Amino acid sequence: MNIERNLERPILDLLDRIPILSFYGNTRGWKFVLSWSHRIAGLVLVLYLLFHIYTLSLLSSPSLFTAKMGFYDNLFFKFLEWILAVPLIFHAFNGTRLILYENFGKRDNQQMIRWSLSLGAIYIVLLGFFMVTGNQSVPAPFFWLNIFIISVIFCYYLYQKIWNTQNSRLWKLQRISGAFLLVMLPAHMVFMHINYSVGHDAATVIARMQHYSVKALDLLIIIVVLYHAAFGIYSIIEDYINNRVLRKGLTILLLLSVIYFGYVGAKFTLFLT
């Protein structure tokens, strides 16, 4: 029994039924589809990041935060939260595939794509299970310590591999930040949904964020995510905007946006009481 292919076939059949993906896959090639899907997934995650920072900033008024969470507590928004796992895990695994391809000589693209799709599908199903049950529990310090250690190991291993290459420092940091977020962000999404109160009850969220270790980790995540997102958007601007004035204007707007949302995120992380 070929478990790998049994997992892969339903996913590929589903992709082939989506008209726009099927069209570009058959005319421009699936590498083109993967490349643009990676960018689009990243942009979707950036929008969610900004929305997430906004909702968490409401914790300064717990009653307002609770009211907002109550508004989102319905089947439609829960479905949207679950669907958000698709661009998240796709961007994470496809980014890992690119890192392995660029820096570790892993040239078997078909095999890596197959594993990315299969593992991504497993993650999405598991997340859906946790969201439906909503009654699981895990010791937060133990959970985050393990996730942090794994993320740092990935970062260090990639750092050793690429830091002395001829690529720019910004490019290297973007790849290293991706290695850090590979485990951190999917783990964060799981943790926020294993128990409803962990991510939706103001008192529970505030109590968790009072710990200095949590503040430090949250601040680090904000910095790394904003940098990774900003560099990704900057790369799109550089690659596809030909007008020099427009390119410079968009770059300045991007920088100002990162500074603003970084300030908002750092403020509520450090000074929330």
N, C-alpha and C positions, 0 to 999 in steps of 0.2 A: 504493500500500500504506500503510494507516494504522497505523504502528508503535505509536503511543500507544494506540489502541483494541485492537490485538492483544494488548498487554501487560495492558490493563485487564480485558478480558472474562474470562479464566480466574480472575482474582482475585475479581471480583464473583460469578462462578458459584460459587466455593468458599465465599464468605461466605454466599451464599443457601442453601447446603446445611447450614450450621451451625444447628440448630434454634433455639437461644436468640437468636442474632443475627437470624435471619430473622423470628422472632416479634415481637421488639421493633422491628425495622426496619419491619415492615408495620403495626404497631399504634401505636407511639409516634413513628415517624419515624427516619430514619438519623442525624439530628443528635443525637437522644437517645442512640443507640447509640455514636456517635463520642465524645460527651461522657463517658459512663460508661466506655467502653473506654479513654479517655485516663487517667482516674483509676485504673482497675484496673491498667493497664499501669504507671503510676507507682508504685503500691503494690507490685507484683511486683518492680520494680527496686529499691525501698527494701529489701526483704527480701534481694535478691541483694547489695546494697551491704553490708549488715551481715554477711552470710556471707563476702563477699570480704575485708572488714576482718579478720574472725576468722581466715580461712585465712592471710592475709599476716602476721598477728601470730605465727603459728607459725614464721616464719623465724628467730626468736630461738633456735629449736632445729632446725637444718637437717635432722637425721635424722627428726624428727617431721613436718616439712613434706614431706619426700620420701615418707615412709610414707603420708601423707594423699593426696598427688598420685598415688601408686601405686594407692591404693584407688579413686580416681576415674578411673583410666586404663582405662576399658572403654567399650564401645559405648553402653551405656545413658546414662552420665553425659556422654559426648561429644554424644549426641543432645540431652540437656537443655541443654548449653551452647549448641548451635547454635540450638535453639528459643528460647532467651533473647533471641536477636537480634530476634525478632518484636516483643515489647513494647518493646525498646530503640529500634528504628528507627521503629516506629509512634509512640511517645511523642515522639521527636525531630521527626519530620516533621509530625505533627499539631500539636505545639506551635508549630512554625514557621508553619504555616497560620494558627493563631490570632493570632500576632504580626503577620503580614502583614495579616490581616483587621482587627485592632484598631487598628493604628498606621500602616499604609501604604495603606489604602483599597482593598486587593485583595479585591473583593467576589465574584469569580467562584469561589464555593465548589466547584462541580462540577469545574472545571478544576484547582484546587489539590488536591482530594481525589484526583483521577485521577493527577496527577503524584506525589503522596505514596505512593499504593499501588504505582505502577509502579517508582519509584526504590527504594522499600523492598524490593520483590521482587528487584530486581537486587542490592541489597546483601546480602540473605540468601543468594542463590545464590553470590555471590562469596565470602562468608565460609565457606560450606560447602566450596567448592573449596579455600580456604586450609587449612581444618581437615583435609581429607582428604589433601592433599599434605603439608603440614607441613614442607616443606623450602625454603621461600622465605626470602630474607634482604633486609634493607634497613638502611642506616646509621642507627642510632638518632638521633644528633644532627641529621642532615639531616631525618629524618622528623618528629621532634617540634618542631624549629624551625619548619618549614613549617606544621604543624598549629596551633602556638601563635600564629603570626602571623595565620593565617586567623581563628582564634577571637577574637583581640583586635580585629581589624578589624570582625567582626560585632558584638562588644560595643560598640565605640565608635560605630558607625553607629546602633545602636539607642539608645544613650545620648543621642546628639545629638537623636534623634527624640522621646524620651519624658521626659527628665529634667525639663523645665520644664512638664510637664503637671500637672493637679490631682490625679493619683493619689498614693497614699501612697508614701513612700520604700521601704517593704518590698515593695510590689507592683512598683515599678520595678526593684528589685534582683532580684526573682524572675524577671522577664522578661529582664533582662540576663544573669543567670546561665544561663538557658535558652539564650540566644544563644551563650554561651561553650561550653556542653556539646554543642550541636548537632553540631559536628564532632569535639570532643575525645573524647567517649565512644564513638561508633562507631569512631573511629580507634584508640582504646585497645583495643577488642575485637579489631579486625583485627590489630593489632600483637602481641597476646598469643597469636595463633593462626597467624601466618604461619610460625613455627618452633616446634616443640614445646618446646624447651628454654627459650625466652624467657619463658614464663609458668608452666612446670612444674618446671624444674630449679632446686633451691635455690641452688646455686653461681652459676648464670647470673643469677638474679633478684637475689641479694645483690650481685654485682659491678656490675650495672646501677644499683642503688640507692645505690652508694657515691658516685656523681658528685653534686656539689652542685647542678648544674642540674637533675638528675633529682629530687633531694630537694625542691627548690623547686617544681618542677612538680607532683610527686605531692601535696605539702602543699596547694598551691593547688587541685588537683582535689578533694581531700578536703573542704576548706572550702566550695567552691562547690557540690559535690554535696549535702553535708549541709544547707546553707542552702536550696537549691532543693527538696530533699525535704521538709524541715521546714515550709517555707511552704506547699507543696502539701497536706501532711497537715493543717496548721493551717486551711487554707481549707475542707477537707472537714469538719473539726470544727465550724467556725463556721457552715457552710451547713446541716448536717444534724443536729447535736445540739442539741435544744431545751432540755434540762435544764441550767440554769445551773451547778449544782454539778458535774455530770458533765463539762460542757464545760471548766470550769476545771481539774478534776482531770486530764483527758486532755491539756490544754495543758501542765500542769506535768510530767506524765509524758513528753510529747514533748520538752520542753526538757531534762530530765534525761538522756534517751536520747541526744539530740544531743551534749550535753556529754561523756557517757561515751564514745561511739564516736568523737567528735572527738579526745578525749584518747588513746584507744587507737591511732587512726590516726596522729596526730601523733607519738606516742612511738616507734612502730616505724619511721616514716619518717625521723625526725631522728636516732635513736640506734641504728639497726641497724648492726652492725659484722660 
